[in-house]
Amino acid sequence: MANGNNETPCCIGDRLEYGSMGRELKVGGVDMYLATPKTPTKKGVVVYIDVYGWKLPNTRYIVDMIANNGYVAILPDVFEGAEPWSADRDWSGFLEWVKTKDPNKIHPVVDAAVGYLQQECGVEQLGCVGFCWGGRAVHACLVDRTDFKCGVAFYAYGEPMFPVILENLRQGFKMLRD
C-alpha cells in the first residue's frame, strides 16, 4: 500500500472521528479497550492493532463493530505503552522502527487479555483478528497458542513469511486483503 509518495506496508487512510462505545481498562499493567455486546455471550475476540496503536479511533470502531455483532472484544496495547507509529513521521525510518515490534513477543500481553476475557467476562471460545501489523500477531498467536479457535488477518504485513506460518498453523485461519 502507498502512503503519499512513499511505498509503505501501512496506510492509515482516513482517520475517523469516533467516540467509541467501549471502555478503557488496565489488566496486568497493560492498557486495553473492551467492548461488550448487548446480550451475554461466551464468545470473545482479541483484536490486534496495526502500527498506529490501540488508541486509534478507526481500530476502536472495529472493536465496537465486533461487539455489536455479539462478541466480547478486547484490544490490548501490545506495544505496552511504547510510542506507536505516526503517519506524520519520516517513512524512511519505518522498517527500523517496526523491527522493534516483534509480534512473536506479545504473548504476556495476550495472556492478560485472554485471562480477563475468561475470568471477568465468562468467555469460553476465543478468536483473534488483526490488521496489517496485527495480522502478523494473528499468525504468531495461531502458531504458538492453542487457546484460539480461529483467526483472521487483514492485509498482514510480512506476506513472504506465509508459507512458513501456514505450515505451522493448528487452528482455522483466513487471510483477507484488497
Secondary structure, DSSP 8 states (H G I E B T S, - for coil): -EETTEE-S----S------SSEEEEETTEEEEEE--SS--SEEEEEE--TT-TT-HHHHHHHHHHHHTT-EEEEE-TTTT-----TTS-GGGHHHHHHT--GGG-HHHHHHHHHHHHHHH---EEEEEEETHHHHHHHHHHHH-SS-SEEEEES-S-GGGHHHHHHH--SEEEEE--
